[in-house]
Each structure stands twice: as C-alpha cells, then as structure tokens.
Amino acid sequence: MRNEFDIIKDGTSPSDPRRAREVVGPFAEAGATWWMESMWGYKKLRDVRDRIRAGPPRISSARPS
C-alpha cells in the first residue's frame, strides 16, 4: 500500500541519542514520517548549537520514506 501523505510531528528532542529515540520513537511507530525539531523553548544560543551539532534523532525502527 502506498502512503499518500507524510505525517509531520514537531517537538524538542534531547541531544543524547538514546533519550532522543525515547522521545521520537513512539511517533515513528505511530506513523510519523518526519520529525521537525522545534527550538522555541531554548533560552541560550549555546543550547541551540549543541542540539544542531548532535544531528537529527536516529531511530532504527523508522520506516523508509
């Protein structure tokens, strides 16, 4: 069956890969195909840079797009 739509979820995930999987994983399992990191709550530029350096959350069970 071909998926006609992408499902996008936004939120904030931690820089730690294991903890990021715990946050993002349930949404991927529920069918989300994209994660959009929302940094609205970050107060310091250093925190934003640290999150960017960590890269996107990686989920081994994520479906290919």
N, C-alpha and C positions, 0 to 999 in steps of 0.2 A: 504494500500500500504506500503510495506516495504522499508525503506531507505537503499540504498546500501552503501552510503558513509557518513562519518562525514564531516561537514564543520567547519573548524577551523579559527577563527579570532584572531589576536593578536593586542594588543594595551595597553594603560595605562588607568586605571580607578581610580577615586579618592577613598579615604578611607571612605568617607561619603556614607552610603548605598543608600540614595535617589539619590544622584548625580551619583553614580556608575550605578544604574538602568537606569538613563537617557543616559549614555554612551553605556552600553552593551545591553540594551533592544531592540533597533532597529535592532541590528544584530541577536538577538534571534528570533525576529519576522520575519526576512527575511530568517530564516532557519539555521543560525549557530548553531551548536550543542556543540561547545567547545569555551571557551574563554581562551586564553593564555596571561597572564599578562606579558608585556614586560617592563622591567625596565631600558632600555638603557639610558633614559634621566635623571635618578636620579643622583644627584651630591653628596648627603650625605648618609652615611650608616644609619643614624637615619631615614631618609625618607623611605629607603627600609624596615627597620624593622617595622616602623609604618604601611606600606602598608601590610606587611605579617601578622601582628597582626590583622588587620581589617578582614582578611579572604577573600574568593572569593566573587565577586559580586553575590547577590541573586536576582533572577528575578522570580516573582510569575507566570508569563505567559510562562516561558521557558518550552519547550517540554521535556518530559522524554526521556532519551537516551536508 
